[in-house]
């Protein structure tokens, strides 16, 4: 995957607001895809004993719980980072 935020450092991105908006959207998509990949990897290892033609109820419940905990944990970490950065000043500046 290409890291699109790298291209925002150039003069072209700052001169063209449409390009900058496009790059921001694509960067968000990339971060979301990375998060889904990471979540899938973690939950697959935790819940999948043996692949079969369909999920049994125990495996399905495990996946649902794993995804919910992963989302809760990710949200908690994001909120904590925002609080920490707000107390230091400038959250958005350090996330770019």
C-alpha positions in Angstrom: 0.0 0.0 0.0 1.2 3.5 -0.8 1.3 5.9 2.1 -0.6 8.9 0.7 0.2 11.2 3.6 3.8 11.3 2.3 2.5 13.2 -0.7 0.9 15.9 1.4 4.3 17.3 2.2 4.8 18.5 -1.4 3.8 21.9 -2.6 1.1 20.5 -4.9 -1.1 19.1 -2.1 -1.0 22.4 -0.2 -1.7 24.4 -3.3 -4.7 22.3 -4.4 -7.4 21.9 -1.7 -9.3 19.2 -3.8 -6.1 17.1 -4.0 -5.5 17.6 -0.3 -9.1 16.5 0.5 -8.8 13.5 -1.8 -5.5 12.5 0.0 -7.1 12.9 3.4 -10.0 10.6 2.4 -7.6 8.0 0.9 -5.5 8.1 4.0 -8.5 7.5 6.2 -9.5 4.5 4.0 -6.0 3.2 4.3 -6.0 3.5 8.1 -9.4 1.8 8.2 -8.2 -1.1 6.0 -5.2 -1.6 8.3 -7.4 -1.6 11.3 -9.7 -4.2 9.8 -6.7 -6.3 8.8 -5.2 -6.2 12.3 -8.6 -7.0 13.9 -9.2 -9.9 11.5 -5.7 -11.3 12.3 -6.2 -11.1 16.0 -9.7 -12.5 16.1 -8.9 -15.3 13.6 -6.0 -16.5 15.8 -8.1 -16.3 18.9 -11.3 -17.9 17.7 -10.7 -20.2 14.8 -9.7 -23.7 15.8 -10.3 -25.5 12.6 -11.8 -24.0 9.4 -14.9 -25.6 8.1 -17.8 -25.0 5.7 -19.6 -22.8 8.3 -19.0 -21.3 11.7 -20.4 -23.1 14.7 -22.2 -21.0 17.3 -19.2 -20.9 19.7 -16.9 -19.6 17.1 -19.4 -17.1 15.9 -19.9 -15.8 19.4 -16.1 -15.7 19.9 -15.7 -13.6 16.7 -18.4 -11.2 17.7 -17.0 -10.7 21.2 -13.4 -10.3 19.9 -14.5 -7.7 17.3 -16.4 -5.8 20.0 -13.5 -5.8 22.4 -11.1 -4.8 19.7 -13.3 -1.8 18.8 -13.7 -0.9 22.5 -10.0 -1.1 23.1 -9.2 0.9 20.0 -11.7 3.6 21.0 -10.3 3.7 24.5 -6.7 4.1 23.3 -7.8 6.9 20.8 -9.6 8.7 23.6 -6.7 8.4 25.9 -4.3 9.7 23.3 -6.6 12.7 22.6 -6.8 13.5 26.3 -3.0 13.3 26.6 -2.4 15.5 23.6 -5.0 18.0 24.7 -3.3 18.3 28.0 0.0 18.9 26.2 -1.6 20.9 23.4 -2.0 20.2 19.7 -3.4 16.7 19.1 -3.9 17.1 15.4 -0.4 18.4 14.9 1.2 15.2 16.3 -1.1 12.8 14.5 -0.1 14.1 11.0 
